[in-house]
Amino acid sequence: MTMSRRIRVSVIRLALMGLAVAVGLQPVVAVQAAPPPGQPATAGSTEVARARVATEVLLDSYDEQKAWFPSSWWNSAVALQTIGDYMERTGDRSYLDELDHSFETNKGPFPAGERSTDEIYGNFTSRAIDDAGWWALNWVTAYDLTGDQKYLDMAGTIADFMHGFWDPSTCGGGIWWNEERTYKNAVTNGQWIRLTAELHNRIPGDTAWLERSQEAWDWYAASGLINAEGLVNDGLTDACANNGDTVWSYNQGLGIGAALELYRATGDAELLASARHLADAALGSAALTTDGVLTESCDPLGRTCDDNQKQFKGIFMRYLTELADTTGDARYAEFVDRQAETIWANDRDSAERLGLRWSGAGTTASPNVFDWRTQASALSALIADVPQGAPTRSLSATMSPTQLVVMPSPGATSSARTEVEVAATSEGRRPVRADVRVSGPDGWTVDPARSRVRLVPPGGGTPARASIPLDVTVPANTADGSYPLTVRVTAKPGLSYTTRVTIQVASTIDFDAGSTQELAWLWDAGGSGLSHVGSRFADGTSHFVYRFPFPAEATSAEATLTIDNQYVVQVGPDGESWTTVLTEDEPIRDSSNKADHTLDLTPYLGPDKAVYIRVTDAFPEDGWGGGIYHVAAEFGTS
């Protein structure tokens, strides 16, 4: 079995740390601020641990080949900036390589359909001006983290491109949303003010970007985009009036962030007051909060947020965090804390994924949604809850996999294997000695049930990591169902973290793509994505693999897949050798070929009676891959 990305990267890091110790090298890390006077070193350690774990879960969806999150262009920029926010807030520099890999891989041109439905012209620009804006803001964050001039230069190149769409001849100013110049909206102009102020604040001696930022803010504040309640509507009508369209949280957040960055540039107290006004309006409005929890208009039960809207709340939290830090206002800090605590308590599934509805609300007819976009959005709230001057000591643990499955033979015990990865930070290079204890259902055995690890973090907020394999024995005749193993990790003084793994005992296979139940069967996500219509899809060079561990007495097996678009389905006995059993030979993009297909798995029953099903893209050049909606499988005995 291929190692998960989380374990693979951890092994590499451990090897590098070992090499550094062996030859006496000192790892290069950023200096991390000490906790405020009187604050214990462990204060905020739980918040750091939660943000770290949520970041690791987000990175599990990162496509290392395409160097993005499949398959959304601007959403990937926002997710990458969120990872940058995590590193900036915590001092952890574990993911600088991912930022650089994304920069170098994606800075060139791409035809329509490869990275976006639009053509990408190069330098992260396209006909969608706001898409370019998100990439520019991300590269400023990368520059702040690394000091590498290429990132700031790219942000400036994108800003030059955007400036070509500043047009005083319509509505007196403002940046057009698209190349066709059809709409002036809040998001593009909020980005523009923020970006130009950021460039000014990082380029010594600049005056040009500051003048543009001030001009844009003056236009924005007078344009009518901000309504009488202090809320930012989506855009302007053709007659240059507020169009009354939806108040989205990200527009409100960008308004806060724009005013705040320009305040940093000028010291103008009126700009800080404007940022406060926009924040206060949001926190007091039923349009954006429900019982004190940030809520998008598409969040309530019975409604659906599209892939774009899934990330809006996180953008709001990014800029509210900055306002809370700048002002020290307890109201903003309390709001931040409430979001983080609500998410962790109510919006987290058994695989440590964070969902769309931060309240956790969901029904069978209107389930909460979990994917990398919702993960990135909720992660911003967890990052916001990490105190300034993040603690020097922290401890966390994750499982890989978090969900696994056994299909037992009647009257026989079954076995499964998982791993717990422990991560710890400390001041300087002080060792952290962690105690790991595992508890499971009555009658189950775990080896080892208790272990100890010694970690030597490199300092600066970057953790040291160690993995412990766990062998689990499931008693004979265990009924079908989900069974948790709880792993508690502690270290003195005062550090603890609890994680979990769920073992699914199953005699049948029946699940929807994208559901929590799917994760137990998903052996390799392979850069695949989840569509808003409920399918797991593999486009371009991505793929995904399901593993069905049929019991020892299985002599035959079959699976029924609900599948559409441009699929190739392969089957094999070991996860390495494949036989193609199903191919769509037409480049279908509209789901018109969606159907159930039944596959005979009997010829592929491996020595351990496991069967692997792999889905790839029949036409990898056009950006539309095969999508699985539902899977059912059964076995027979002779």
C-alpha positions in Angstrom: 0.0 0.0 0.0 1.2 3.5 -0.8 2.0 5.6 2.2 -0.4 8.5 2.8 1.1 11.9 2.0 1.0 12.7 5.7 3.2 9.7 6.7 5.4 10.0 3.7 6.3 13.7 4.4 6.7 12.9 8.1 9.2 10.1 7.3 11.3 12.5 5.1 11.3 15.2 7.8 12.3 12.8 10.5 15.2 11.5 8.3 16.3 15.1 7.7 16.2 16.0 11.4 18.2 12.9 12.2 20.8 13.9 9.6 21.0 17.4 11.1 21.6 15.9 14.6 24.2 13.5 13.3 26.3 16.1 11.6 25.7 18.9 14.1 23.7 21.1 11.7 21.3 23.7 13.0 18.0 23.8 11.2 17.2 27.2 9.7 13.9 28.4 11.2 12.2 31.7 11.7 12.4 33.3 15.1 9.2 32.8 17.0 7.9 35.4 19.5 7.9 34.4 23.1 4.6 34.3 25.0 3.6 37.6 26.7 5.1 38.1 30.2 3.2 36.0 32.8 1.7 33.7 30.2 2.7 30.1 30.7 4.5 28.4 27.8 1.5 26.0 27.3 -1.1 28.8 27.0 -2.6 28.4 23.6 -1.0 25.0 23.0 -4.4 23.4 22.4 -5.3 26.0 19.8 -1.9 25.4 18.0 -2.5 21.7 18.0 -6.0 22.0 16.5 -4.8 24.3 13.8 -1.8 22.0 13.0 -4.1 18.9 12.7 -6.6 20.7 10.5 -3.8 22.0 8.3 -2.5 18.4 7.9 -5.9 17.2 6.9 -6.2 20.0 4.3 -2.8 19.1 2.9 -4.0 15.5 2.4 -6.0 16.9 -0.5 -3.1 18.7 -2.1 -2.3 17.4 -5.6 1.5 17.2 -5.7 1.7 16.8 -9.4 -0.5 19.8 -10.4 0.6 21.6 -7.2 -2.9 22.8 -6.3 -6.1 21.6 -4.7 -8.3 19.8 -7.3 -9.9 21.2 -9.2 -10.4 24.8 -8.4 -8.1 27.6 -9.5 -9.0 30.5 -7.3 -10.0 28.3 -4.4 -6.5 26.8 -4.5 -5.0 30.2 -4.1 -7.1 30.9 -1.0 -6.3 27.5 0.5 -2.6 28.0 -0.1 -2.8 31.4 1.6 -4.6 29.8 4.5 -1.7 27.4 4.9 0.6 30.5 4.8 -1.6 32.1 7.5 -1.1 28.9 9.6 2.7 29.1 9.2 2.8 32.8 10.0 0.6 32.4 13.1 2.3 29.4 14.6 5.9 29.7 13.5 5.7 26.3 11.8 7.5 26.3 8.5 6.7 22.8 7.4 4.9 23.7 4.2 7.1 26.3 2.5 8.0 23.7 -0.1 4.3 23.3 -1.1 4.0 27.1 -1.6 7.1 27.2 -3.7 6.1 24.1 -5.7 2.7 25.7 -6.4 4.4 28.9 -7.6 6.9 27.2 -9.9 4.4 24.7 -11.3 1.6 27.1 -12.0 3.2 30.4 -13.0 3.0 29.6 -16.7 0.1 29.6 -19.2 -2.5 26.8 -19.4 -5.2 26.2 -21.9 -8.9 26.4 -20.9 -9.9 23.3 -19.0 -6.6 22.5 -17.6 -6.5 24.7 -14.5 -9.8 26.6 -14.9 -12.6 26.7 -17.4 -10.9 29.9 -18.5 -7.5 30.1 -20.2 -4.7 31.0 -17.8 -2.5 33.5 -19.6 0.5 33.1 -17.3 1.6 34.8 -14.1 -1.7 33.5 -12.5 -3.9 35.8 -14.7 -7.0 35.1 -16.7 -10.2 36.8 -17.8 -11.5 36.5 -14.2 -9.8 39.5 -12.6 -10.7 38.5 -9.1 -9.1 35.0 -9.6 -5.8 36.8 -10.3 -6.4 38.9 -7.2 -6.5 35.9 -4.9 -3.2 34.6 -6.3 -1.6 38.0 -5.8 -2.7 38.1 -2.1 -1.4 34.6 -1.6 2.1 35.5 -3.0 2.3 38.5 -0.7 1.8 36.1 2.2 4.5 33.8 0.7 6.8 36.8 0.6 6.1 37.7 4.2 7.0 34.1 5.2 10.2 33.8 3.2 11.5 37.2 2.2 11.9 35.8 -1.3 11.6 38.7 -3.8 10.1 36.5 -6.5 6.8 36.3 -4.7 6.5 40.0 -4.2 7.5 40.6 -7.8 4.7 38.2 -8.9 2.2 40.0 -6.8 3.3 43.2 -8.4 3.0 41.7 -11.9 -0.6 40.5 -11.1 -1.4 44.0 -9.7 -0.1 45.6 -12.9 -2.5 43.3 -14.8 -5.4 44.2 -12.6 -4.7 47.9 -12.9 -5.4 47.6 -16.6 -9.1 47.1 -15.6 -9.4 50.3 -13.4 -11.9 52.3 -15.3 -13.0 55.8 -14.2 -15.2 56.1 -17.3 -17.8 53.9 -15.6 -19.2 54.6 -12.2 -16.3 57.1 -11.6 -13.7 54.3 -11.0 -13.4 50.8 -9.8 -11.8 47.6 -11.1 -13.9 45.5 -13.5 -14.7 41.9 -12.3 -13.9 40.3 -15.7 -12.1 41.0 -18.9 -15.4 41.6 -20.7 -16.0 44.6 -18.4 -19.6 43.6 -17.5 -19.6 44.1 -13.7 -18.1 46.1 -11.0 -18.3 44.2 -7.7 -17.1 44.2 -4.1 -14.7 41.3 -4.2 -12.5 42.6 -7.0 -12.3 46.1 -5.5 -11.8 44.9 -2.0 -8.9 42.8 -3.3 -7.5 45.8 -5.2 -7.3 48.1 -2.2 -5.8 45.4 0.0 -3.2 44.4 -2.6 -2.1 47.9 -3.5 -1.7 48.8 0.2 0.2 45.6 0.8 2.6 46.4 -2.0 3.2 49.9 -0.7 3.9 48.6 2.8 6.5 46.2 1.4 8.3 48.3 -1.3 10.6 50.9 0.2 10.0 54.4 -1.2 6.8 53.5 -3.0 4.3 56.2 -3.8 2.5 54.8 -6.9 0.8 51.9 -5.2 -0.2 54.0 -2.2 -1.9 56.6 -4.5 -3.8 53.8 -6.2 -4.9 52.3 -3.0 -6.1 55.6 -1.6 -7.9 56.4 -4.8 -9.5 53.0 -4.8 -10.6 53.3 -1.1 -12.2 56.7 -1.7 -14.1 55.3 -4.6 -15.1 52.1 -2.8 -16.4 54.0 0.3 -18.4 56.4 -1.8 -19.6 53.8 -4.5 -22.7 52.6 -2.7 -21.3 49.0 -2.2 -21.6 49.5 1.5 -25.3 49.7 2.4 -27.0 51.7 5.2 -26.6 48.8 7.6 -22.8 48.8 7.1 -23.0 45.5 5.1 -21.3 45.0 1.7 -23.6 44.0 -1.1 -22.2 42.0 -4.0 -21.9 44.8 -6.6 -23.2 47.7 -8.6 -26.0 47.9 -11.1 -25.4 49.2 -14.7 -26.6 52.5 -13.3 -23.8 52.4 -10.7 -26.1 51.9 -7.7 -25.9 49.2 -5.0 -27.5 46.1 -6.6 -28.9 44.8 -3.3 -27.5 41.3 -4.0 -26.4 38.9 -1.4 -24.2 40.0 1.5 -21.4 37.5 1.4 -19.0 37.1 4.3 -15.9 37.3 2.1 -16.9 40.7 0.7 -17.4 42.0 4.3 -14.0 40.5 5.2 -12.2 42.1 2.3 -13.7 45.5 3.2 -12.2 45.1 6.7 -8.9 43.9 5.4 -8.7 46.7 2.8 -9.3 49.4 5.3 -6.9 47.9 7.8 -4.0 47.5 5.4 -4.4 51.1 4.1 -4.6 52.2 7.8 -1.2 50.6 8.3 0.1 52.5 5.3 -1.2 55.9 6.3 -2.0 55.9 10.0 -5.4 57.4 9.2 -7.6 56.7 12.2 -10.7 57.0 10.0 -9.6 53.9 8.1 -9.4 51.9 11.3 -12.8 53.2 12.3 -14.1 52.0 8.9 -12.7 48.6 9.5 -14.4 48.5 12.9 -17.7 49.7 11.4 -17.7 46.9 8.9 -16.8 44.3 11.5 -19.4 45.5 14.0 -22.0 45.5 11.3 -21.2 41.9 10.4 -21.2 40.6 14.0 -24.5 42.3 14.7 -26.3 41.2 11.5 -28.6 38.2 11.1 -27.4 38.2 7.5 -24.0 36.9 8.6 -24.5 35.4 12.0 -26.9 32.9 13.7 -26.7 32.6 17.4 -23.2 34.1 17.4 -21.9 31.8 14.7 -20.8 33.0 11.3 -23.3 31.8 8.8 -23.5 32.2 5.0 -26.8 32.8 3.4 -26.5 29.4 1.7 -25.6 27.6 4.9 -29.1 26.9 6.4 -30.7 23.5 6.2 -32.3 23.0 2.8 -29.9 25.3 1.0 -26.7 24.5 -0.9 -23.5 26.4 -1.1 -21.5 26.0 -4.3 -17.8 25.3 -4.4 -17.0 29.0 -4.3 -19.2 29.9 -1.4 -17.8 27.1 0.7 -14.6 29.2 1.3 -16.2 32.6 1.9 -16.3 32.5 5.8 -12.6 31.7 6.1 -11.7 34.8 4.1 -13.8 36.9 6.6 -12.0 35.3 9.5 -8.6 36.1 8.0 -9.3 39.8 8.1 -11.3 39.9 11.3 -8.3 38.2 13.0 -6.1 41.1 11.9 -8.6 43.6 13.3 -8.7 41.7 16.6 -4.9 41.7 16.8 -4.6 45.4 15.8 -7.3 46.7 18.2 -7.1 44.3 21.1 -10.9 44.6 21.2 -12.3 41.8 23.4 -15.5 41.6 21.3 -13.6 40.4 18.3 -11.4 38.0 20.3 -14.5 36.5 21.8 -16.2 36.1 18.4 -13.1 34.4 17.1 -13.0 32.0 20.1 -16.6 31.2 19.7 -16.2 30.2 16.0 -13.2 28.0 16.8 -14.8 26.2 19.7 -18.1 25.7 17.8 -16.2 24.2 14.9 -14.1 21.9 17.0 -17.1 20.7 19.0 -19.8 20.4 16.4 -18.4 20.7 12.9 -15.7 17.9 12.9 -16.3 14.4 11.7 -14.5 11.2 12.7 -11.8 11.8 10.0 -11.0 15.2 11.5 -12.5 16.9 8.6 -14.2 20.3 9.1 -17.5 21.0 7.4 -19.5 23.7 5.8 -21.9 24.6 8.6 -19.8 25.6 11.6 -22.8 24.9 13.8 -22.6 21.3 12.7 -26.2 21.3 11.5 -27.2 18.5 9.1 -30.0 16.2 8.2 -30.3 13.2 5.9 -32.0 15.4 3.3 -29.5 18.3 3.9 -26.3 16.9 5.2 -23.3 19.0 6.3 -20.7 19.0 3.6 -17.0 18.1 4.1 -14.3 18.7 1.5 -11.0 20.6 1.2 -12.7 23.9 0.6 -14.8 23.7 3.8 -11.6 22.5 5.5 -9.7 25.5 4.4 -12.5 27.9 5.5 -12.9 26.5 8.9 -9.2 26.2 9.4 -9.0 30.0 9.2 -11.2 30.2 12.3 -8.8 27.8 14.2 -5.8 29.8 13.1 -7.5 33.0 14.3 -7.9 31.4 17.8 -4.1 30.8 18.1 -2.8 33.6 20.3 -0.3 36.2 19.1 3.2 35.0 20.0 2.1 31.4 19.7 3.2 29.1 22.6 6.7 27.5 22.3 5.3 24.1 23.5 2.5 22.2 21.9 1.5 18.5 21.3 -0.8 16.9 18.8 -1.5 13.5 17.3 -3.2 12.3 14.1 -4.1 8.9 12.8 -3.4 7.5 9.3 -5.7 6.3 8.1 -8.4 7.8 10.3 -10.9 5.3 8.9 -10.4 1.7 8.1 -12.5 -1.3 7.4 -12.4 -5.1 8.1 -14.7 -7.7 6.6 -14.5 -10.5 9.0 -15.0 -14.2 8.4 -17.7 -15.8 10.7 -16.2 -17.1 13.9 -12.7 -15.7 13.3 -10.8 -12.8 14.6 -9.8 -10.0 12.3 -6.9 -7.7 12.2 -6.2 -4.1 11.1 -3.3 -1.7 11.2 -3.2 2.0 11.7 -0.5 4.5 12.8 -0.5 7.4 15.2 1.7 10.3 14.4 2.8 12.5 17.3 3.9 16.0 16.7 5.5 18.3 19.3 7.1 21.7 19.5 9.3 23.1 22.3 11.4 26.0 23.1 14.8 25.7 21.4 15.7 22.1 21.1 14.4 20.8 24.4 13.2 17.2 24.1 9.5 16.4 24.5 8.8 13.0 26.0 5.3 11.9 25.1 3.2 9.1 26.5 0.8 7.4 24.1 -2.1 5.4 25.4 -4.7 3.6 23.2 -8.1 2.4 24.3 -10.7 0.5 22.3 -14.0 -1.4 22.7 -14.2 -4.2 25.3 -12.6 -7.4 24.1 -10.4 -5.6 21.4 -6.7 -5.6 21.7 -4.2 -3.0 20.5 -0.5 -3.6 20.3 1.1 -1.5 21.7 -1.6 -0.2 24.0 1.0 2.1 25.6 4.2 3.5 24.3 6.6 6.5 24.8 8.3 8.6 22.2 11.0 11.2 22.6 10.9 14.1 20.1 13.5 16.8 19.6 11.8 19.8 17.8 14.0 22.1 15.7 12.5 25.1 17.4 10.7 28.1 16.0 7.3 26.4 15.9 8.1 23.6 13.5 7.3 20.3 15.1 9.2 17.1 15.4 7.2 14.0 14.5 7.2 10.3 15.2 5.0 7.5 14.0 3.9 4.5 16.0 2.3 1.5 14.2 -0.8 0.0 15.9 -1.9 -3.6 15.3 -5.6 -4.0 16.2 -7.3 -7.4 16.8 -11.1 -7.4 16.3 -12.9 -10.2 18.2 -14.7 -13.0 16.4 -18.4 -12.4 15.7 -18.2 -8.6 16.2 -21.4 -7.1 14.8 -21.3 -4.7 11.8 -20.8 -1.1 12.9 -18.3 1.6 13.6 -15.9 1.2 16.5 -13.7 3.9 17.8 -10.2 3.7 19.1 -9.2 6.6 21.3 -5.5 7.7 21.4 -4.5 10.1 24.2 -1.0 11.7 24.1 0.4 13.5 27.1 3.7 15.2 27.9 4.8 17.1 31.0 4.2 19.7 32.0 0.5 20.2 31.1 0.3 19.0 27.4 -2.3 16.6 26.2 -4.1 15.8 23.0 -6.8 13.2 22.1 -7.3 11.8 18.6 -9.2 8.8 17.3 -9.5 6.2 14.6 -12.7 4.5 13.5 -12.7 0.9 12.4 -15.7 -0.1 10.3 -16.7 -3.8 10.7 -18.8 -4.6 7.6 -20.3 -7.6 5.9 -21.5 -5.5 2.9 -20.3 -2.5 0.9 -22.7 0.3 0.2 -21.7 4.0 0.3 -22.0 7.3 -1.4 -19.0 9.2 -2.7 -17.9 12.0 -0.5 -19.6 10.6 2.6 -17.8 9.8 5.8 -18.6 6.1 5.1 -16.6 6.3 1.9 -13.3 7.1 3.7 -13.0 3.6 5.1 -12.9 2.2 1.6 -10.9 5.0 -0.1 -7.4 3.5 -0.2 -5.8 6.2 -2.3 -7.4 9.6 -3.0 -4.8 10.3 -5.7 -5.5 14.0 -6.2 -9.2 13.3 -6.9 -11.9 15.9 -6.0 -15.5 16.1 -4.9 -18.0 17.8 -7.1 -21.0 19.8 -5.9 -23.3 17.3 -7.5 -22.1 14.5 -5.3 -19.4 12.6 -7.1 -15.8 11.9 -6.6 -14.0 12.6 -9.8 -10.5 12.1 -11.3 -9.5 14.5 -14.1 -6.2 14.9 -15.9 -3.5 12.8 -14.3 -5.4 12.3 -11.0 -7.0 9.1 -9.9 -8.6 7.4 -6.9 -8.6 3.8 -5.6 -11.1 1.9 -3.5 -10.0 -1.2 -1.6 -12.4 -4.0 -0.7 -10.9 -6.5 1.8 -13.3 -9.4 1.3 -13.2 -12.2 3.9 -11.1 -15.3 3.5 -14.0 -17.5 2.4 -14.9 -15.2 -0.5 -14.8 -17.1 -3.8 -16.7 -14.6 -6.0 -17.4 -10.9 -5.8 -19.0 -8.1 -7.9 -19.4 -4.3 -7.6 -21.9 -1.9 -9.0 -20.7 1.6 -9.7 -22.8 4.7 -10.5 -20.5 6.6 -12.8 -20.5 9.3 -15.4 -18.4 11.5 -17.7 -15.0 10.5 -19.0 -14.1 7.5 -17.0 -11.6 4.6 -17.1 -12.2 1.9 -14.5 -9.4 -0.6 -13.7 -9.4 -3.5 -11.3 -6.5 -5.4 -9.7 -5.6 -7.7 -6.8 -2.8 -5.8 -5.2 -3.1 -2.0 -5.9 -0.2 -2.1 -8.3 -1.2 -4.2 -11.4 -4.4 -3.2 -13.2 -6.8 -4.5 -15.8 -9.0 -2.0 -17.6 -12.7 -3.2 -17.4 -14.7 -0.1 -18.3 -14.0 2.9 -20.6 -16.0 5.8 -21.9 -14.9 6.4 -25.4 -16.8 9.7 -25.9 -15.6 13.0 -24.3 -18.9 13.5 -22.4 -19.1 16.5 -20.0 -22.7 16.8 -19.1 -23.5 13.6 -17.1 -25.7 12.3 -20.0 -24.0 8.9 -19.6 -24.6 8.6 -15.9 -25.5 4.9 -15.3 -25.0 1.9 -13.1 -22.3 -0.6 -14.2 -21.8 -4.0 -12.6 -18.3 -5.4 -12.6 -17.3 -9.0 -12.0 -14.5 -8.8 -9.4 -13.9 -12.6 -9.1 -10.9 -12.8 -11.4 -9.2 -10.2 -9.3 -9.5 -11.6 -5.8 -6.0 -11.4 -4.5 -4.1 -13.7 -2.1 -5.6 -11.9 0.8 -9.0 -11.7 -1.0 -8.7 -7.9 -1.4 -9.8 -6.2 -4.7 -8.8 -2.7 -5.8 -10.8 -0.5 -8.1 -9.1 2.4 -9.7 -10.8 5.3 -11.6 -8.9 7.7 -14.0 -9.7 10.1 -16.8 -10.3 8.8 -20.3 -9.5 12.2 -21.9 -6.9 13.8 -19.5 -6.2 16.7 -21.8 -9.6 18.5 -21.4 -10.1 18.8 -17.6 -13.2 16.6 -17.4 -12.7 13.2 -15.6 -14.8 10.3 -14.5 -17.1 10.7 -11.5 -18.3 8.0 -9.1 -21.6 8.7 -7.2 -22.3 5.4 -5.4 -20.6 2.1 -4.9 -22.1 -1.2 -3.8 -20.3 -4.6 -3.7 -21.0 -8.1 -2.4 -19.2 -11.4 -2.3 -20.2 -15.1 -2.5 -18.9 -18.3 -1.1 -18.8 -21.7 -2.8 
